[in-house]
Amino acid sequence: MFLRSKKLFVFLFVILSYFGIAFMGHSAGATVLQNSTLQQSIIIDVRTPKEFAYNSNPASINIPLNELETRLSTIDKEKTVIVCCASGRRSALAAAILKKHGFKNVVDAGAWRNTV
């Protein structure tokens, strides 16, 4: 019984540590946003329209990740582009896509809450 609860404890510790580190890793996005000129930036939320409608930064626009490459022409390359999503995984992919297509000023904010 003790061995089983010890394994459960270790498993929960590892899972909680992972999410804690992942959350802390994206908090840097909030600092970047505080220092940037938001009026000259575009905040793109790459979550699905349903996720975006549920809760989002009012200053952001919704371009789902699966539509990003087809909508690149609608994004001003001269402005800083800040990308966000639910946890930071899709925003990291979005940032890579934008950089691949010549966007120079791209900030991966991680979770959309970092843009508020």
C-alpha positions, -999 to 999 in steps of 0.1 A, spaced: 0 0 0 28 24 9 47 17 -23 15 24 -43 9 58 -26 46 67 -30 43 61 -67 12 82 -69 29 110 -49 59 110 -73 36 109 -104 16 139 -91 47 158 -81 61 154 -116 29 164 -133 25 195 -111 61 204 -115 58 203 -153 28 226 -154 44 250 -129 76 252 -150 55 256 -182 35 284 -166 66 302 -154 83 299 -187 55 319 -204 53 346 -178 82 364 -197 57 372 -224 38 395 -200 70 415 -193 77 419 -230 42 432 -236 45 457 -208 76 471 -225 63 471 -260 42 498 -276 9 481 -279 -5 507 -302 20 497 -328 16 460 -322 -9 434 -335 -20 408 -310 -31 376 -328 -48 349 -308 -44 316 -327 -70 296 -308 -101 283 -324 -130 308 -328 -150 290 -301 -121 294 -276 -116 330 -286 -153 338 -282 -153 323 -247 -126 346 -234 -99 367 -250 -80 400 -249 -104 426 -264 -75 442 -283 -66 409 -301 -77 395 -334 -85 359 -339 -66 340 -366 -67 303 -359 -34 285 -363 -48 264 -391 -56 296 -411 -25 316 -403 -5 308 -435 -35 316 -458 -41 350 -440 -5 363 -439 -13 390 -464 -37 406 -439 -9 411 -413 13 442 -414 49 430 -415 61 464 -403 44 461 -369 53 440 -340 32 408 -340 23 393 -307 9 358 -308 -9 340 -281 -31 309 -275 -43 289 -245 -10 275 -232 18 286 -255 21 256 -278 1 270 -307 16 304 -303 51 290 -305 41 273 -338 25 306 -350 57 325 -342 78 301 -362 54 303 -392 55 341 -391 93 342 -389 96 317 -417 75 341 -439 97 371 -431 81 387 -401 110 403 -381 93 415 -350 74 385 -335 67 380 -298 54 347 -285 34 357 -255 23 322 -247 -11 321 -230 -35 348 -240 -38 359 -204 -2 373 -208 -16 399 -232 -41 414 -209 
